[in-house]
Amino acid sequence: MKKAEFSYKKLWKLLIDRGMKKKDLIELSGVSAASIAKLGRNGNVTTEVLLKICIALNCEINEIMEIVED
């Protein structure tokens, strides 16, 4: 069986493209700094966190994350 994980590189690129920092995302979305830190490590977060980010950035889920295989 192939091993895969979620990658949030698209989220960080989107922030760069929009001239935003992680702190800006925290303020805009209401997501905790701890959740943003988890995303930075490609860790697991709730779908509620992802939804808040998508709403704050006015984007779709596939614009902030993707599945990458080893």
N, C-alpha and C positions, 0 to 999 in steps of 0.2 A: 504494500500500500504506500502511495506517495505521501510525503509529509508536506504540509502547507501551513501557512500562517497569514494573518492579516498584516498589511503594511499600510502605514499612514503617511508615507512620503508625499503622496499627492496633497495631503492637508498642509504640510509644511511648505510645499512649493506654492500652493494657492495663497498662503499667508504672505510669502515673499513677493509674489506677483502683485498682491494688493497693498504692499507696503505696511503690513501689519506684523506685530510681535505677538508672542504667546499671551502676554499680559493683556493685549487688546482683545484677543479672543476670549479670555476669561471674563473680562468686563462686559463684552458684547453678548456673550452667550449665557452667562450665569453658571457656567461649568466650573467646578472646583479646580484649584491648582493641582491637587493630587490626581485628578482624572486626566488633566493635560499631561502631567508627568508620566502617567501610565501609557498614554498614547505615544509619548516620546520613546518609550521602550517597546513599542508594539504590543503592549499588554492588553488584557481584556477590560473592556468598559461596557456599561449597559447600553442598550439601544436608545434609552432616554438621553444619554449623553450625546450620542451620535446625532439624534434628532435635533437637540438644542443647537449643536454646531451647524447642522445643515440649515436650520431656520435662520440663525444669526448671519450666516454667510450667503444666504439665499442660493443654495446649491443643492445638487442631488448627492446621494450617498456615494455613488461611483466617482464623484469628483474629489472625495477626501480619503477614500480607502480602496484597496484592492487585495486580492488573494495572490500570494506568491508561493510558488512551490520550490522545495529544496532541489 
